[in-house]
Amino acid sequence: MGGNARPRSCALAAQFADEYNTVYPTVSDARQRRKQLLAAYESGGREPIPFSIMTAVMAGADENDVRDRLTRVARVR
């Protein structure tokens, strides 16, 4: 299951999910979402499930290469 760890998705994850995935969080967002999920598991009497993050990485030979790649990706969007 996935989402932003709002109350409904936390409750559903605590009841049914085998894993919870969240997308593009900041470090602070990830900590807060995990905290909210842990509270939902505890209130539901369930052990925590794996928490995963979907994100993206852009790599290149150097900074200019990364900037060029980002520019090309931005044009596609």
Residue pairs with C-beta under 8 A, 6 or more apart in sequence:
1 9
1 12
1 13
1 16
1 17
1 19
1 20
1 21
2 9
2 20
2 21
2 22
2 23
2 54
3 9
3 20
3 22
4 22
4 23
4 29
4 33
5 20
5 22
5 32
5 33
5 34
5 36
5 37
6 36
7 36
9 20
10 36
10 37
10 39
10 40
11 40
11 44
13 20
13 37
13 40
13 49
14 37
14 40
14 41
14 43
14 44
14 46
15 44
15 46
17 49
18 49
18 50
19 49
19 50
19 51
19 52
20 37
20 49
20 50
20 51
20 52
21 51
21 52
21 53
21 54
22 29
22 30
22 33
22 51
22 52
22 53
22 54
23 53
23 54
23 55
24 54
24 55
24 56
25 33
25 53
25 55
30 53
33 51
34 51
37 48
37 51
38 48
41 47
41 48
41 49
58 66
58 69
58 70
58 73
59 66
60 66
60 68
60 69
